[in-house]
Amino acid sequence: MGDVGGLRERKKRQMYQRLSDTAIGLFLQKGFEQVTVADVAAAVDISKPTLFRYFPAKEDLVLHRLADHEGEAGRVVAQRLAGRSPLEALRCHFLDGLARRDPVTGLNDDADVLAFHRLLYGTPSLVARLHAHVERDEAALADVLGGETGGGVQARLASGQIVAVQRVLAQENWRQITAGRSADALYPEAVAVAQSAFAQLEAGLPHLARPHTATR
């Protein structure tokens, strides 16, 4: 029975991926506003109601590509190694993302990634949906930071600052890439800027620069 359940879940994940990839391909080719949900459903040979069971809104077809990153900052802090501060864990995670050219850091010059970024940030309804995604990230991080900051507004203020810094770093990297810099050429500068940004966070949030709680 477990194998059947596992197969069902795997097929479900594959359908999510197939729908999202197909939709993004159509949006890039024809424009987000020019493609309907019915067009996407037809391209995958399913009904429109079936598609809505996977994705309640057209924008979700695009944002699915970021689904793995939702709540990531909170997970990084919650799962950090014993003796490592929350900000140290987040800084190391961001620097590792730069080294891997993770698109979420903005340091990626792959043509498909750049096209996706242009689609995402050039479509008002997607930008609005992305804002909700960022707010959920902030809330998840604030929940984890509650034990470090005493919770309440202090945790939310700290979370907002951290998420904003990561967002600005990624936007600056993307701006430089779209201006013609290669990811490899920009990498040393991106690392230096990120180090400086996290040093500012540590100066402003010293309680999060100390390893309060041993985790794992």
C-alpha positions as CSV (number, residue, x, y, z in Angstrom):
1,M,0.0,0.0,0.0
2,G,2.9,2.3,0.8
3,D,4.3,1.8,-2.7
4,V,1.0,2.7,-4.2
5,G,0.8,5.9,-2.1
6,G,4.4,6.7,-3.0
7,L,3.7,6.2,-6.7
8,R,0.6,8.4,-6.5
9,E,2.6,11.2,-4.9
10,R,5.4,10.9,-7.4
11,K,2.9,11.1,-10.3
12,K,1.3,14.1,-8.6
13,R,4.6,15.9,-8.3
14,Q,5.4,15.1,-11.9
15,M,2.1,16.6,-13.1
16,Y,2.7,19.8,-11.0
17,Q,6.1,20.1,-12.7
18,R,4.8,19.3,-16.2
19,L,2.0,21.9,-15.9
20,S,4.3,24.6,-14.5
21,D,7.0,24.0,-17.2
22,T,4.4,23.9,-20.0
23,A,2.8,27.1,-18.8
24,I,6.1,29.0,-18.3
25,G,7.1,27.9,-21.8
26,L,3.9,29.3,-23.3
27,F,4.1,32.5,-21.2
28,L,7.7,33.1,-22.4
29,Q,6.7,32.5,-26.0
30,K,3.5,34.5,-26.2
31,G,3.3,36.6,-23.1
32,F,1.6,36.0,-19.7
33,E,-1.6,37.9,-20.6
34,Q,-2.0,36.3,-24.0
35,V,-2.1,32.7,-22.7
36,T,-5.2,31.5,-20.9
37,V,-5.4,28.7,-18.3
38,A,-7.5,26.8,-20.9
39,D,-4.5,27.1,-23.3
40,V,-2.2,25.5,-20.7
41,A,-4.7,22.7,-20.0
42,A,-5.1,22.0,-23.7
43,A,-1.3,21.8,-24.1
44,V,-1.1,19.1,-21.5
45,D,-4.3,17.4,-22.6
46,I,-6.3,17.8,-19.4
47,S,-9.4,19.8,-18.6
48,K,-9.4,23.3,-17.2
49,P,-11.1,22.1,-13.9
50,T,-8.4,19.4,-13.5
51,L,-5.7,22.1,-13.9
52,F,-7.4,24.2,-11.2
53,R,-7.2,21.2,-8.8
54,Y,-3.4,21.6,-9.1
55,F,-3.1,25.3,-9.4
56,P,-5.9,27.5,-8.0
57,A,-4.6,30.6,-9.9
58,K,-2.8,31.3,-13.2
59,E,0.0,33.0,-11.3
60,D,0.6,29.9,-9.3
61,L,1.8,28.1,-12.4
62,V,4.8,30.4,-12.5
63,L,5.4,30.7,-8.8
64,H,5.6,26.9,-8.5
65,R,9.2,27.2,-9.7
66,L,10.0,29.0,-6.4
67,A,8.0,26.6,-4.2
68,D,11.1,24.7,-3.0
69,H,12.5,28.0,-1.6
70,E,9.4,29.1,0.3
71,G,10.2,29.1,4.0
72,E,13.8,28.4,3.3
73,A,15.3,31.0,5.6
74,G,13.3,29.6,8.5
75,R,14.4,26.1,7.7
76,V,18.1,27.2,7.5
77,V,17.9,28.7,11.0
78,A,15.9,25.8,12.5
79,Q,18.2,23.2,11.1
80,R,21.5,25.0,11.7
81,L,24.4,23.2,13.3
82,A,24.9,23.4,17.1
83,G,27.1,26.4,18.0
84,R,26.2,28.3,14.9
85,S,24.3,31.6,15.2
86,P,21.1,32.2,13.1
87,L,22.9,34.9,11.1
88,E,26.0,32.8,10.5
89,A,23.8,30.0,9.2
90,L,21.9,32.3,6.9
91,R,25.1,34.0,5.7
92,C,26.8,30.6,4.9
93,H,23.7,29.4,3.1
94,F,23.6,32.5,0.9
95,L,27.3,32.3,0.1
96,D,26.8,28.6,-0.7
97,G,24.0,29.7,-3.1
98,L,26.3,32.2,-4.8
99,A,28.9,29.5,-5.2
100,R,26.3,27.1,-6.8
101,R,24.9,30.0,-8.9
102,D,21.5,29.3,-7.4
103,P,19.0,31.5,-9.3
104,V,17.5,32.7,-6.1
105,T,20.7,34.6,-5.3
106,G,20.4,36.4,-8.7
107,L,23.9,35.2,-9.6
108,N,22.9,33.1,-12.6
109,D,23.4,34.1,-16.3
110,D,21.7,31.1,-17.9
111,A,19.5,32.4,-20.7
112,D,16.4,30.4,-19.5
113,V,16.8,31.7,-15.9
114,L,17.1,35.3,-17.2
115,A,14.0,34.8,-19.3
116,F,12.1,33.5,-16.3
117,H,13.2,36.5,-14.2
118,R,12.0,38.9,-16.9
119,L,8.6,37.1,-17.0
120,L,8.3,37.2,-13.2
121,Y,9.3,40.8,-12.6
122,G,7.8,42.2,-15.8
123,T,4.2,40.9,-15.0
124,P,2.4,43.0,-12.3
125,S,0.1,40.1,-11.2
126,L,3.2,37.9,-10.7
127,V,5.0,40.6,-8.8
128,A,2.0,40.9,-6.5
129,R,1.9,37.1,-6.0
130,L,5.7,37.1,-5.3
131,H,5.1,39.7,-2.6
132,A,2.7,37.3,-0.8
133,H,5.4,34.6,-1.2
134,V,8.0,37.0,0.5
135,E,5.5,37.7,3.3
136,R,5.1,34.0,4.0
137,D,8.9,33.7,4.1
138,E,9.1,36.5,6.6
139,A,6.4,34.9,8.8
140,A,8.1,31.5,8.8
141,L,11.4,33.0,9.7
142,A,9.9,35.1,12.5
143,D,8.3,32.0,13.9
144,V,11.7,30.3,14.2
145,L,13.4,33.5,15.5
146,G,10.8,33.8,18.2
147,G,13.0,31.8,20.6
148,E,16.0,34.0,19.9
149,T,14.2,37.4,20.1
150,G,11.4,36.9,22.5
151,G,8.9,36.7,19.8
152,G,6.3,39.3,18.8
153,V,7.2,42.4,16.9
154,Q,10.9,42.0,17.6
155,A,11.0,38.7,15.8
156,R,9.0,40.1,12.9
157,L,11.3,43.2,12.7
158,A,14.4,41.0,12.6
159,S,12.8,38.7,10.0
160,G,11.8,41.6,7.8
161,Q,15.4,43.0,7.8
162,I,17.0,39.6,7.0
163,V,14.6,38.8,4.2
164,A,15.0,42.4,2.8
165,V,18.8,42.1,2.7
166,Q,18.7,38.8,0.9
167,R,16.1,40.2,-1.6
168,V,18.2,43.3,-2.3
169,L,21.4,41.2,-2.7
170,A,19.6,39.0,-5.3
171,Q,18.2,42.0,-7.1
172,E,21.6,43.7,-7.3
173,N,23.2,40.6,-8.7
174,W,20.4,40.2,-11.3
175,R,20.7,43.9,-12.2
176,Q,24.4,43.5,-12.8
177,I,23.9,40.3,-14.9
178,T,21.2,41.9,-17.1
179,A,23.6,44.8,-17.6
180,G,26.0,42.3,-19.2
181,R,28.2,41.0,-16.4
182,S,28.8,37.2,-16.4
183,A,28.0,35.3,-13.2
184,D,31.6,34.1,-13.0
185,A,33.1,37.6,-13.3
186,L,30.6,39.0,-10.8
187,Y,31.0,36.2,-8.2
188,P,33.9,37.7,-6.2
189,E,32.1,41.1,-6.0
190,A,28.8,39.4,-5.1
191,V,30.5,37.5,-2.2
192,A,32.1,40.7,-0.9
193,V,28.8,42.6,-1.0
194,A,27.0,39.7,0.7
195,Q,29.7,39.5,3.4
196,S,29.3,43.3,4.0
197,A,25.5,43.1,4.1
198,F,25.5,40.3,6.7
199,A,28.1,42.2,8.8
200,Q,25.6,45.1,8.9
201,L,22.9,42.7,10.0
202,E,25.1,41.3,12.7
203,A,25.9,44.8,14.0
204,G,22.2,45.7,14.0
205,L,21.0,42.4,15.4
206,P,23.8,41.3,17.7
207,H,21.5,38.8,19.6
208,L,21.1,36.8,16.3
209,A,24.9,36.8,15.8
210,R,25.4,34.7,18.9
211,P,24.7,31.0,19.0
212,H,22.0,30.9,21.6
213,T,20.4,27.6,21.0
214,A,22.1,24.3,20.1
215,T,20.1,22.6,17.4
216,R,21.6,19.7,15.7
